[in-house]
């Protein structure tokens, strides 16, 4: 068996049982691994209508066949569960080094069931697996938890954990690993909190078996060379991190400002990747076997050294809150890492609260006890609200469940810039038509990374498309969705698409696993995974009405800047997207489509 380890861990936290099961290799290969394998396992074992915080909800962690293999960016793993923020399937991805270590310990997937009566953590040391008391670390922030557990289990151990955000069941809570890496979206950290599981420590001493060592070595060298010659993967990202996008996106007039009320600012350079590099960067902080090394390690104004912010984080605590104090963005990012919170949702929720205050919905007396303002651009307040959200203190308690529930409590959900109750990231879709449709139909709610149409519409990868045009965008979006499902399931980073294409992923899979996938069969697996996620959401109760965008983005044209006067054309693109997917007019996969994708067993699934 190559690429795959052949073992699955199943732990029931209610009764404390630990089982090792054989991997269903046929199923693993059909769904590739990681995301695909996790989704298939989850949908077969969990009722989509389950309460995310009930004992019946399961929590799956899975690596891909290339996770831990000697190929570029092979440090990724997936979390699959039901998301408390959205009610959809959660498919959260993280990098760092934990995922590779999990494979080195000899496992493809872990299935967590039930709920512990008291706080616990799991320790995995190759074949040894145990559940241990976590009372000493419950309540600790992520860095403290990580330091404590590495002292107990050795500094070669890798730690995945939740912070106070997850313990307090914030619907924006993330799962953290390696201190500053996050499976961030959907509130997955709160699911672990609901199960009283604080952390998973792993130490592995094995290697991923390869079908052809020499071929893998050559393929890896070739693909790394391609990445290093690429101007984004080998230039902009290593030099400036993902924040290299700040000025680029702003110059195109699609950088959301003040909760998407505007889409351009003349102050963007103050929070750009260039400024971050000049004033705060200490060193690069790469994930396992990553030649791109977009991760940042920074020094704050007070001398604290910590993980630096990604582009989305700089936007959410920066332009979205009309804040151009980069140190405060760095601090808010650090706090999210420590409390275990999704930076996109937290910053965007603060921005939504600022607009509610601007428009008179939130009254001074409601926040008087907090002693913190909700004025646009108040950098100290942004930091303070981040802390209060993590600890559910004062008005931060109401903000901790995200912007949709906050805005809805005032009767104005339209001020929440969300899809399926998950906060939209840092691109205004009114002037990026393809990216907008990927937002609207995304299986996990507002998300940029599972269908990154910014690549062709802004950056020109693999070709430059007219971002204002609708033509061909639905079909393009489908390909990006399917390809991303493939990359996630392999265990690789989406940033490799800056240089690599589908044939390159086929080469790496075949070299490591020894199979003979071709472009068509691998991309069809991505389509199969995406469609299965859609079936879960439909069974959970979502409908065509959920495949939409905030009213502001459909009806209010961009007011100023390079993209002035544009709105998103969802009415045109949504039926086109359903059609190219082989779904009916209500967004339900047809029986013919299910047969084509090898999903015959799910015919009639929605009605059952």
C-alpha positions as CSV (number, residue, x, y, z in Angstrom):
1,X,0.0,0.0,0.0
2,X,1.5,3.3,-1.1
3,X,0.6,6.8,-0.2
4,X,-2.1,5.6,2.2
5,X,-1.1,4.1,5.6
6,X,-4.0,1.7,5.7
7,X,-5.2,2.5,9.3
8,X,-8.1,4.5,10.8
9,X,-8.4,5.5,14.4
10,X,-11.9,5.5,15.9
11,X,-12.3,7.0,19.4
12,X,-15.5,7.2,21.3
13,X,-15.1,9.9,23.9
14,X,-18.3,8.9,25.8
15,X,-17.1,5.4,26.8
16,X,-13.3,6.0,26.2
17,X,-12.9,3.2,23.7
18,X,-10.1,3.4,21.1
19,X,-10.2,1.2,18.0
20,X,-7.9,0.8,15.0
21,X,-9.7,-0.1,11.8
22,X,-8.4,-1.0,8.4
23,X,-8.8,1.7,5.8
24,X,-11.3,0.9,3.1
25,X,-8.8,1.3,0.3
26,X,-11.3,1.1,-2.5
27,X,-13.3,3.9,-1.0
28,X,-10.2,5.9,-0.2
29,X,-9.1,5.8,-3.8
30,X,-12.5,6.6,-5.2
31,X,-12.6,9.8,-3.0
32,X,-8.8,10.3,-3.1
33,X,-8.4,10.9,0.7
34,X,-8.4,13.8,3.2
35,X,-11.4,15.9,2.2
36,X,-13.0,13.4,-0.1
37,X,-12.6,10.4,2.2
38,X,-13.7,12.5,5.2
39,X,-16.8,13.7,3.5
40,X,-17.8,10.2,2.3
41,X,-17.2,8.7,5.7
42,X,-19.1,11.5,7.4
43,X,-22.2,11.4,5.2
44,X,-22.4,7.7,5.6
45,X,-22.2,7.8,9.4
46,X,-23.9,11.0,10.4
47,X,-27.5,12.3,9.9
48,X,-27.2,15.6,8.1
49,X,-29.9,17.0,10.4
50,X,-27.8,16.4,13.5
51,X,-27.3,19.2,16.0
52,X,-23.6,20.2,15.6
53,X,-23.1,20.2,19.4
54,X,-24.8,16.9,20.1
55,X,-22.9,13.7,20.9
56,X,-24.2,12.2,17.6
57,X,-22.2,14.7,15.5
58,X,-18.8,13.2,14.6
59,X,-15.5,15.0,14.0
60,X,-13.2,13.6,11.4
61,X,-9.5,14.4,10.8
62,X,-8.0,13.1,7.6
63,X,-4.8,13.3,5.6
64,X,-4.4,12.7,1.9
65,X,-2.3,10.1,0.1
66,X,0.3,12.9,-0.5
67,X,0.2,14.3,3.0
68,X,3.7,13.6,4.4
69,X,5.0,12.4,1.1
70,X,8.2,14.0,-0.3
71,X,6.4,16.3,-2.7
72,X,5.9,20.1,-2.4
73,X,3.4,21.4,0.2
74,X,2.5,18.0,1.5
75,X,1.6,19.2,5.1
76,X,-2.1,19.6,4.7
77,X,-5.0,17.8,6.5
78,X,-8.7,18.2,6.6
79,X,-11.4,18.6,9.3
80,X,-14.9,17.3,8.4
81,X,-17.9,17.7,10.7
82,X,-21.2,19.6,10.7
83,X,-20.5,23.3,11.1
84,X,-22.3,25.0,14.0
85,X,-21.9,28.4,12.3
86,X,-23.7,27.5,9.0
87,X,-25.5,24.2,9.5
88,X,-23.6,22.9,6.4
89,X,-20.9,20.4,6.1
90,X,-17.6,21.7,7.4
91,X,-14.6,21.1,5.2
92,X,-11.8,23.0,6.9
93,X,-8.2,22.7,5.8
94,X,-4.9,23.4,7.7
95,X,-1.2,23.4,7.0
96,X,1.8,23.5,9.3
97,X,3.4,20.2,10.3
98,X,0.7,18.4,12.3
99,X,-0.9,16.7,9.3
100,X,2.4,15.2,8.1
101,X,3.2,14.0,11.6
102,X,-0.2,12.2,11.8
103,X,0.7,10.3,8.7
104,X,4.1,9.5,10.0
105,X,2.4,7.9,13.1
106,X,0.7,5.6,10.6
107,X,-2.9,6.8,10.1
108,X,-5.0,8.1,7.3
109,X,-8.0,9.3,9.3
110,X,-9.3,9.7,12.8
111,X,-13.1,9.5,13.7
112,X,-14.1,11.1,17.0
113,X,-17.5,10.2,18.4
114,X,-19.5,11.0,21.5
115,X,-18.6,13.4,24.3
116,X,-16.3,13.2,27.3
117,X,-17.7,14.0,30.7
118,X,-14.6,16.0,31.6
119,X,-11.9,17.8,29.6
120,X,-9.4,15.4,27.9
121,X,-6.8,15.3,25.3
122,X,-5.6,12.5,23.0
123,X,-1.9,11.4,22.8
124,X,-0.8,9.5,19.7
125,X,2.8,8.1,19.7
126,X,3.0,5.8,16.7
127,X,1.0,2.7,17.7
128,X,0.3,4.0,21.2
129,X,-3.0,5.9,21.6
130,X,-4.4,7.1,24.9
131,X,-7.0,9.5,26.3
132,X,-5.6,11.7,29.1
133,X,-6.9,14.2,31.5
134,X,-6.8,17.8,30.3
135,X,-7.9,19.7,33.4
136,X,-4.4,21.3,33.7
137,X,-4.7,22.9,30.2
138,X,-8.5,23.6,29.9
139,X,-8.8,27.4,29.8
140,X,-5.3,27.9,28.5
141,X,-4.6,29.8,25.3
142,X,-3.1,27.9,22.3
143,X,0.6,28.8,22.9
144,X,0.4,27.8,26.6
145,X,-1.4,24.5,25.7
146,X,1.2,23.7,23.0
147,X,4.1,24.5,25.3
148,X,2.7,22.4,28.2
149,X,2.0,19.4,26.0
150,X,5.4,19.4,24.3
151,X,7.0,19.5,27.7
152,X,5.0,16.4,28.7
153,X,5.4,14.5,25.4
154,X,8.6,15.8,23.9
155,X,9.5,18.7,21.7
156,X,9.3,16.6,18.6
157,X,5.5,16.2,19.2
158,X,3.1,18.2,17.2
159,X,0.0,19.7,18.9
160,X,-3.5,20.4,17.6
161,X,-5.8,22.1,20.0
162,X,-8.6,24.6,20.7
163,X,-8.4,27.8,22.7
164,X,-10.9,29.5,24.9
165,X,-13.0,30.3,21.8
166,X,-13.7,26.6,21.3
167,X,-14.2,25.9,25.0
168,X,-16.7,28.8,25.1
169,X,-18.5,27.4,22.0
170,X,-18.0,30.5,19.9
171,X,-19.5,29.7,16.5
172,X,-16.3,31.3,15.0
173,X,-13.9,29.0,16.9
174,X,-11.1,27.4,15.0
175,X,-9.0,24.3,15.4
176,X,-5.3,25.3,15.8
177,X,-2.1,23.4,15.2
178,X,1.5,24.3,15.4
179,X,0.5,27.4,17.4
180,X,-0.5,29.6,14.4
181,X,-2.1,27.3,11.8
182,X,-5.8,27.0,11.6
183,X,-8.6,24.8,10.3
184,X,-10.5,28.0,10.7
185,X,-13.9,28.2,9.2
186,X,-17.4,27.1,10.2
187,X,-16.9,26.9,14.0
188,X,-15.1,23.6,13.9
189,X,-13.2,24.4,17.1
190,X,-16.6,24.7,19.0
191,X,-17.4,21.1,18.0
192,X,-14.3,19.9,19.8
193,X,-15.2,22.2,22.7
194,X,-18.6,20.6,22.9
195,X,-17.0,17.2,23.1
196,X,-14.6,18.4,25.9
197,X,-11.6,17.6,23.7
198,X,-8.9,20.1,24.2
199,X,-6.0,18.7,22.1
200,X,-4.5,15.9,20.0
201,X,-0.8,15.4,20.4
202,X,0.9,13.3,17.7
203,X,4.4,11.9,17.3
204,X,5.3,9.6,14.3
205,X,8.5,8.0,13.3
206,X,7.5,6.3,10.1
207,X,7.6,7.4,6.5
208,X,5.0,7.4,3.8
209,X,5.6,4.4,1.6
210,X,6.1,5.3,-2.1
211,X,5.2,3.2,-5.1
212,X,8.3,4.5,-7.0
213,X,11.0,6.3,-5.0
214,X,13.0,7.6,-7.9
215,X,10.0,8.7,-9.9
216,X,8.6,10.5,-6.9
217,X,11.9,12.2,-6.3
218,X,12.1,13.4,-10.0
219,X,8.4,14.5,-10.1
220,X,8.9,16.4,-6.8
221,X,12.0,18.1,-8.2
222,X,10.2,19.0,-11.4
223,X,7.1,20.4,-9.7
224,X,9.2,22.4,-7.2
225,X,11.2,23.9,-10.0
226,X,8.0,25.0,-11.7
227,X,6.7,26.6,-8.5
228,X,10.0,28.4,-7.9
229,X,10.0,29.9,-11.4
230,X,6.4,31.2,-11.1
231,X,6.2,34.9,-10.3
232,X,3.5,34.4,-7.6
233,X,4.5,31.0,-6.0
234,X,8.2,31.8,-6.4
235,X,8.1,35.5,-6.1
236,X,5.3,37.5,-4.5
237,X,4.2,34.9,-2.0
238,X,7.6,34.1,-0.6
239,X,8.6,37.7,-0.5
240,X,5.5,39.4,0.9
241,X,3.2,36.5,2.0
242,X,-0.4,36.4,0.9
243,X,-0.7,40.0,1.9
244,X,1.0,40.8,-1.4
245,X,-2.7,40.9,-2.6
246,X,-3.7,44.0,-0.6
247,X,-2.5,46.6,-3.1
248,X,-3.4,44.4,-6.1
249,X,-7.0,43.8,-5.0
250,X,-7.4,47.4,-3.9
251,X,-6.1,48.8,-7.3
252,X,-8.8,46.7,-9.0
253,X,-11.4,48.4,-6.8
254,X,-12.6,45.2,-5.1
255,X,-11.1,45.5,-1.6
256,X,-14.2,45.7,0.7
257,X,-14.2,48.7,3.1
258,X,-16.5,49.4,6.0
259,X,-18.4,46.1,5.8
260,X,-18.6,46.2,2.0
261,X,-20.1,49.8,1.9
262,X,-17.1,50.7,-0.2
263,X,-14.6,48.8,-2.3
264,X,-11.5,51.0,-2.5
265,X,-9.3,53.0,-0.1
266,X,-6.4,55.3,-0.6
267,X,-4.8,54.0,2.6
268,X,-4.4,50.3,1.5
269,X,-0.6,50.5,1.4
270,X,-0.4,51.1,5.1
271,X,-1.6,47.5,5.7
272,X,0.0,45.9,2.6
273,X,2.3,43.0,2.4
274,X,5.1,45.3,1.4
275,X,4.6,47.4,4.6
276,X,4.3,44.2,6.7
277,X,7.6,43.0,5.3
278,X,9.3,46.3,5.8
279,X,8.2,47.0,9.4
280,X,7.2,43.8,11.1
281,X,8.6,40.7,9.4
282,X,11.3,38.7,11.2
283,X,11.3,35.5,9.1
284,X,9.3,33.3,6.9
285,X,7.4,30.5,8.6
286,X,6.8,27.7,6.1
287,X,4.6,24.6,6.4
288,X,5.9,21.1,6.0
289,X,7.9,20.7,2.7
290,X,6.7,24.0,1.3
291,X,9.0,25.8,-1.1
292,X,6.5,28.8,-1.3
293,X,6.8,29.7,2.4
294,X,4.1,32.3,2.5
295,X,3.7,32.1,6.3
296,X,5.0,35.1,8.3
297,X,6.7,35.5,11.7
298,X,6.5,39.0,12.9
299,X,7.5,41.3,15.8
300,X,4.8,43.5,17.3
301,X,5.5,47.0,18.5
302,X,5.8,45.8,22.1
303,X,8.5,43.3,21.1
304,X,6.2,40.2,21.1
305,X,7.1,37.7,18.4
306,X,4.3,35.6,16.8
307,X,2.7,34.3,13.7
308,X,1.9,37.1,11.2
309,X,-1.4,37.8,9.4
310,X,-2.6,36.4,6.1
311,X,-4.2,38.7,3.5
312,X,-7.7,37.9,4.6
313,X,-6.9,38.7,8.2
314,X,-5.3,42.0,7.3
315,X,-8.4,42.9,5.4
316,X,-10.9,41.8,8.0
317,X,-9.3,43.7,10.9
318,X,-8.0,46.4,8.5
319,X,-10.0,47.8,5.6
320,X,-13.2,46.1,6.5
321,X,-13.1,47.9,9.9
322,X,-11.7,51.1,8.2
323,X,-8.5,50.5,10.3
324,X,-5.1,51.2,8.8
325,X,-3.0,50.6,12.0
326,X,-1.0,47.5,11.0
327,X,0.3,46.7,14.5
328,X,-3.3,46.4,15.7
329,X,-4.0,44.0,12.9
330,X,-1.0,42.0,13.9
331,X,-2.2,42.0,17.6
332,X,-5.8,41.0,16.7
333,X,-4.4,38.1,14.5
334,X,-2.2,37.0,17.5
335,X,-5.2,37.0,19.8
336,X,-7.3,34.9,17.3
337,X,-4.4,32.4,17.2
338,X,-4.3,32.3,21.0
339,X,-8.0,32.1,21.6
340,X,-8.6,29.8,18.6
341,X,-10.8,32.0,16.4
342,X,-11.4,32.4,12.7
343,X,-9.8,35.7,11.8
344,X,-12.1,36.3,8.8
345,X,-15.3,35.9,10.7
346,X,-14.1,37.7,13.8
347,X,-12.9,40.8,11.9
348,X,-16.0,40.8,9.7
349,X,-18.3,40.5,12.7
350,X,-16.7,43.5,14.3
351,X,-17.1,45.4,11.0
352,X,-20.8,44.4,10.9
353,X,-21.2,45.6,14.5
354,X,-19.6,48.9,13.6
355,X,-22.1,49.4,10.8
356,X,-25.0,48.5,13.2
357,X,-23.7,51.2,15.5
358,X,-23.2,53.6,12.7
359,X,-26.8,53.2,11.7
360,X,-28.1,53.4,15.2
361,X,-29.2,49.9,15.8
362,X,-26.6,49.2,18.5
363,X,-27.1,51.8,21.3
364,X,-24.4,53.4,23.5
365,X,-26.0,51.9,26.6
366,X,-25.5,48.4,25.2
367,X,-21.7,48.7,25.1
368,X,-21.3,51.2,27.9
369,X,-20.4,48.4,30.4
370,X,-17.6,47.2,28.0
371,X,-15.9,50.6,27.9
372,X,-15.1,49.9,24.2
373,X,-16.3,51.9,21.2
374,X,-17.7,50.6,17.9
375,X,-16.4,53.6,15.9
376,X,-14.9,52.9,12.5
377,X,-11.2,52.7,12.5
378,X,-10.8,52.5,16.3
379,X,-7.7,50.2,16.4
380,X,-7.7,49.8,20.2
381,X,-11.4,48.8,20.1
382,X,-10.8,46.2,17.4
383,X,-8.2,44.5,19.6
384,X,-10.4,44.8,22.7
385,X,-13.5,43.3,20.9
386,X,-11.3,40.4,19.7
387,X,-10.5,39.5,23.3
388,X,-14.1,39.9,24.4
389,X,-15.3,37.6,21.6
390,X,-12.8,34.9,22.6
391,X,-13.8,35.1,26.2
392,X,-17.5,35.8,25.6
393,X,-17.3,38.8,27.8
394,X,-19.9,41.6,27.7
395,X,-21.2,42.5,24.3
396,X,-18.5,40.2,22.9
397,X,-20.8,37.3,24.0
398,X,-23.3,38.4,21.4
399,X,-20.7,38.9,18.7
400,X,-19.1,35.5,19.4
401,X,-21.8,33.7,17.3
402,X,-21.0,35.7,14.1
403,X,-22.4,38.6,12.2
404,X,-25.5,37.0,10.9
405,X,-27.0,36.2,14.3
406,X,-25.9,39.6,15.6
407,X,-27.5,41.5,12.7
408,X,-30.6,39.3,12.7
409,X,-31.1,40.0,16.4
410,X,-31.7,43.7,15.4
411,X,-34.0,42.7,12.6
412,X,-31.5,43.6,9.8
413,X,-29.7,40.4,8.7
414,X,-28.9,42.2,5.4
415,X,-26.0,44.0,7.1
416,X,-24.3,40.7,7.6
417,X,-22.0,40.1,4.7
418,X,-22.4,36.3,4.7
419,X,-23.4,33.4,2.6
420,X,-25.1,30.6,4.5
421,X,-24.3,32.6,7.7
422,X,-20.5,32.5,7.1
423,X,-18.7,35.8,6.6
424,X,-17.5,36.6,3.1
425,X,-13.7,37.0,2.6
426,X,-11.8,39.9,1.2
427,X,-13.0,40.3,-2.4
428,X,-16.1,42.3,-3.5
429,X,-17.9,40.0,-6.0
430,X,-19.8,42.9,-7.6
431,X,-16.9,43.3,-9.9
432,X,-15.6,39.8,-10.0
433,X,-18.5,37.9,-11.5
434,X,-16.9,34.4,-11.5
435,X,-15.7,34.7,-7.9
436,X,-19.2,35.9,-6.9
437,X,-20.8,32.7,-8.1
438,X,-18.2,30.6,-6.2
439,X,-19.3,32.5,-3.1
440,X,-23.0,31.9,-3.6
441,X,-22.9,28.2,-4.3
442,X,-20.0,27.2,-1.9
443,X,-20.8,24.1,0.1
444,X,-19.4,25.5,3.3
445,X,-20.8,29.0,3.0
446,X,-19.0,32.3,2.3
447,X,-15.5,31.1,1.2
448,X,-12.9,32.2,-1.3
449,X,-10.4,29.3,-1.2
450,X,-12.6,26.4,-2.4
451,X,-13.0,28.1,-5.8
452,X,-10.5,30.8,-6.2
453,X,-11.7,32.6,-9.3
454,X,-9.4,35.5,-8.3
455,X,-6.7,33.5,-10.1
456,X,-8.1,34.0,-13.6
457,X,-10.2,37.1,-13.1
458,X,-7.5,39.2,-11.3
459,X,-4.1,37.4,-11.4
460,X,-4.4,35.8,-14.9
461,X,-4.0,32.1,-13.9
462,X,-4.2,30.0,-16.0
463,X,-5.4,32.8,-18.3
464,X,-6.8,36.3,-17.9
465,X,-10.5,36.6,-17.9
466,X,-12.7,39.7,-18.1
467,X,-13.8,40.0,-14.5
468,X,-16.9,42.1,-15.4
469,X,-18.2,39.5,-17.9
470,X,-20.5,36.6,-17.2
471,X,-19.5,34.6,-20.2
472,X,-18.2,31.2,-19.4
473,X,-17.8,31.9,-15.7
474,X,-20.2,29.2,-14.4
475,X,-18.2,26.5,-16.2
476,X,-14.9,28.0,-15.1
477,X,-16.2,28.1,-11.5
478,X,-17.1,24.4,-11.6
479,X,-13.6,23.5,-12.7
480,X,-12.1,25.5,-9.9
481,X,-14.4,23.9,-7.4
482,X,-13.6,20.4,-8.6
483,X,-9.9,21.0,-8.9
484,X,-9.8,22.4,-5.4
485,X,-11.6,19.4,-4.1
486,X,-8.9,17.3,-5.7
487,X,-6.0,19.3,-4.2
488,X,-7.6,19.3,-0.7
489,X,-8.1,15.5,-1.0
490,X,-4.5,14.9,-2.1
491,X,-3.2,16.7,1.0
492,X,-1.6,19.6,-0.9
493,X,-1.8,23.4,-0.7
494,X,-4.1,25.4,-3.0
495,X,-1.3,27.9,-3.6
496,X,0.4,25.3,-5.8
497,X,-2.1,26.3,-8.5
498,X,0.2,29.3,-9.0
499,X,2.3,27.3,-11.4
500,X,0.9,23.8,-11.4
501,X,-2.1,22.4,-13.3
502,X,-4.2,19.3,-13.2
503,X,-1.6,17.2,-15.1
504,X,1.0,18.0,-12.4
505,X,-1.3,16.7,-9.6
506,X,-1.9,13.5,-11.7
507,X,1.9,13.0,-11.9
508,X,2.4,13.4,-8.2
509,X,-0.5,11.1,-7.3
510,X,0.6,8.4,-9.7
511,X,4.2,8.5,-8.6
512,X,3.4,8.2,-4.9
513,X,0.4,5.8,-5.1
514,X,1.3,3.8,-8.2
515,X,-2.1,4.3,-9.8
516,X,-2.7,5.5,-13.3
517,X,-5.1,8.4,-12.9
518,X,-5.5,10.7,-15.9
519,X,-6.7,14.2,-16.0
520,X,-10.3,13.3,-16.6
521,X,-10.6,10.6,-13.9
522,X,-8.9,12.8,-11.2
523,X,-11.1,15.8,-11.9
524,X,-14.2,13.6,-12.0
525,X,-13.3,12.6,-8.4
526,X,-13.3,16.3,-7.5
527,X,-16.8,16.6,-9.1
528,X,-17.9,13.5,-7.1
529,X,-16.7,15.0,-3.8
530,X,-18.3,18.4,-4.5
531,X,-21.6,16.8,-5.4
532,X,-21.6,14.6,-2.3
533,X,-21.1,17.7,-0.1
534,X,-24.1,19.3,-1.9
535,X,-26.2,16.2,-1.1
536,X,-25.3,16.5,2.6
537,X,-26.4,20.1,2.6
538,X,-29.7,19.4,0.8
539,X,-30.5,16.6,3.2
540,X,-29.6,19.0,6.1
541,X,-32.4,21.3,4.9
542,X,-30.6,23.9,2.7
543,X,-32.3,24.9,-0.6
544,X,-31.7,27.0,-3.7
545,X,-32.6,30.0,-1.6
546,X,-29.3,29.5,0.4
547,X,-27.2,29.8,-2.8
548,X,-27.3,33.6,-2.8
549,X,-25.3,36.7,-1.9
550,X,-26.1,39.5,0.5
551,X,-28.7,41.9,-0.8
552,X,-26.2,44.8,-0.9
553,X,-24.0,42.9,-3.4
554,X,-27.0,42.2,-5.7
555,X,-28.7,45.6,-5.6
556,X,-26.4,48.4,-4.5
557,X,-23.7,49.3,-7.2
558,X,-20.2,49.9,-6.0
559,X,-20.2,53.6,-5.3
560,X,-16.7,54.7,-6.3
561,X,-13.3,53.6,-7.5
562,X,-12.1,51.4,-10.4
563,X,-15.1,49.1,-10.2
564,X,-17.8,51.8,-9.8
565,X,-21.4,51.0,-10.8
566,X,-21.2,47.2,-10.7
567,X,-23.4,44.7,-9.0
568,X,-23.2,40.9,-9.1
569,X,-25.2,39.1,-11.8
570,X,-26.4,36.1,-9.7
571,X,-29.6,35.8,-11.6
572,X,-27.6,35.0,-14.8
573,X,-24.9,32.9,-13.3
574,X,-26.8,30.7,-10.8
575,X,-28.9,28.8,-13.4
576,X,-25.9,28.4,-15.6
577,X,-23.9,26.9,-12.8
578,X,-26.6,24.5,-11.9
579,X,-26.8,23.5,-15.6
580,X,-23.0,22.8,-16.1
581,X,-23.1,20.8,-12.9
582,X,-25.9,18.6,-14.1
583,X,-28.3,19.8,-11.5
584,X,-31.9,20.7,-12.0
585,X,-33.3,24.2,-11.7
586,X,-33.5,23.9,-8.0
587,X,-29.9,22.9,-7.5
588,X,-30.6,19.1,-7.0
589,X,-28.2,16.7,-8.7
590,X,-30.1,14.7,-11.3
591,X,-30.2,10.9,-11.2
592,X,-28.2,10.9,-14.5
593,X,-25.5,13.0,-12.9
594,X,-25.2,10.8,-9.9
595,X,-24.8,7.7,-12.1
596,X,-22.2,9.5,-14.2
597,X,-20.2,10.3,-11.0
598,X,-20.5,6.8,-9.5
599,X,-22.9,8.0,-6.9
600,X,-25.8,5.7,-7.7
601,X,-26.3,4.7,-4.1
602,X,-27.4,8.3,-3.4
603,X,-30.3,8.3,-5.9
604,X,-33.3,9.2,-3.8
605,X,-31.1,10.2,-0.8
606,X,-32.8,13.6,-0.4
607,X,-36.3,12.1,-0.2
608,X,-35.4,9.3,2.3
